[in-house]
Amino acid sequence: MVALDPGDVELVTRVNGEVRQRAHTRDLVVGVGALLAYISRCMTLEPGDAVFTGTPAGVGPLRDGDVVEVEIEGIGILRNPVRAE
């Protein structure tokens, strides 16, 4: 098993199978390590916690029935259906 380098991971967001966003953690303004160090000074991070930092271009609107997938290279895919309130 190859170790994952959090400073150079590709992230892909798809809506209904169509790629809407593609980015790399190496392009973040503040690196992953620095972000986690800062956050952990303010609160305790636990296994399974997610840290959201913003989004690259391409997000667009979502509609009832859409399926959003976020793939993190080397980790897997998070898939969520969109439902209107």
C-alpha positions in Angstrom: 0.0 0.0 0.0 1.3 3.4 -1.0 1.1 6.2 1.6 -1.2 9.0 0.7 0.4 12.5 0.5 -2.4 14.9 1.6 -0.5 17.8 0.1 -0.9 16.3 -3.4 -4.3 14.6 -3.8 -6.8 15.0 -6.7 -10.4 15.8 -5.8 -13.2 15.4 -8.3 -16.8 16.4 -7.9 -19.5 14.9 -10.2 -23.2 15.7 -10.6 -25.2 12.9 -12.2 -21.9 11.4 -13.4 -20.7 14.7 -15.1 -17.4 16.1 -13.8 -18.1 19.6 -12.4 -14.9 20.2 -10.5 -11.4 18.8 -10.6 -8.7 20.2 -8.3 -5.5 19.2 -6.3 -4.7 19.9 -2.7 -1.3 21.1 -3.9 -3.2 24.2 -5.3 -4.6 25.3 -1.9 -3.5 28.7 -0.8 -2.8 27.3 2.7 -1.4 23.8 2.8 -3.2 20.8 4.4 -0.8 20.6 7.3 -1.0 24.2 8.2 -4.8 24.1 8.0 -5.1 21.2 10.3 -2.6 22.7 12.7 -4.6 25.9 12.9 -7.9 24.1 13.3 -6.6 21.8 16.0 -5.6 24.8 18.1 -9.2 25.8 18.2 -11.0 22.5 18.6 -10.3 18.8 18.9 -10.3 16.9 15.6 -11.5 13.3 15.8 -11.2 10.4 13.3 -13.9 10.8 10.7 -14.1 14.6 11.0 -14.3 16.4 7.7 -12.7 19.8 7.0 -14.3 21.9 4.3 -12.1 24.8 2.9 -14.1 26.2 0.0 -14.6 25.2 -3.6 -13.0 25.6 -7.0 -15.0 27.0 -10.0 -17.8 24.8 -11.5 -20.1 24.3 -8.6 -23.4 25.4 -10.2 -27.0 24.7 -9.0 -28.3 21.4 -7.8 -31.8 20.1 -8.3 -34.1 17.5 -6.5 -33.0 14.1 -7.7 -29.4 14.9 -8.6 -26.7 12.7 -7.2 -23.5 14.4 -6.1 -20.2 12.4 -5.8 -17.0 13.7 -4.4 -14.0 11.5 -5.1 -10.8 11.8 -3.1 -7.9 10.1 -4.8 -6.6 7.2 -2.7 -9.6 7.4 -0.3 -12.8 6.8 -2.1 -16.1 8.3 -3.2 -18.8 10.1 -1.1 -22.1 9.9 -2.9 -25.2 11.8 -1.8 -28.7 12.2 -3.4 -30.1 15.7 -3.5 -33.6 16.1 -2.1 -35.7 19.3 -2.1 -36.8 20.5 1.4 
